[in-house]
Amino acid sequence: MATVQVFIYLQLLDVLTTLVGFKLGAAEASPFIHVLMHAGPAAGVIASKALALGIGAICIYTKKHHLIRWITYWYGGLVVWNLMVVLAAPGPLVH
């Protein structure tokens, strides 16, 4: 159950770090998320998180907990990447 909680927490962190990155001028690298962003950056990122949480729920329902664990590692790395992008951005953090 702790892995599921970390997975959900990392989804939230991914949303927050991605939106901060957008504010600082970063672009979305994923073509799939880029398509979702036609409704707006925040809406696209939130839609992708809803999809990720839905897939996570399917993994839990089908008792594929090992997939949640692997996906959690992926999202941990993604959040670290987002933080590196935010810290490397030339723009100020406060507007």
Secondary structure, DSSP 4 states (H G I P E B T S, - for coil): -HHHHHHHHHHHHHHHHHHHHHHTT-----HHHHHHGGG-HHHHHHHHHHHHHHHHHHHHHTT-HHHHHHHHHHHHHHHHHHHHHHHH-SS-S--
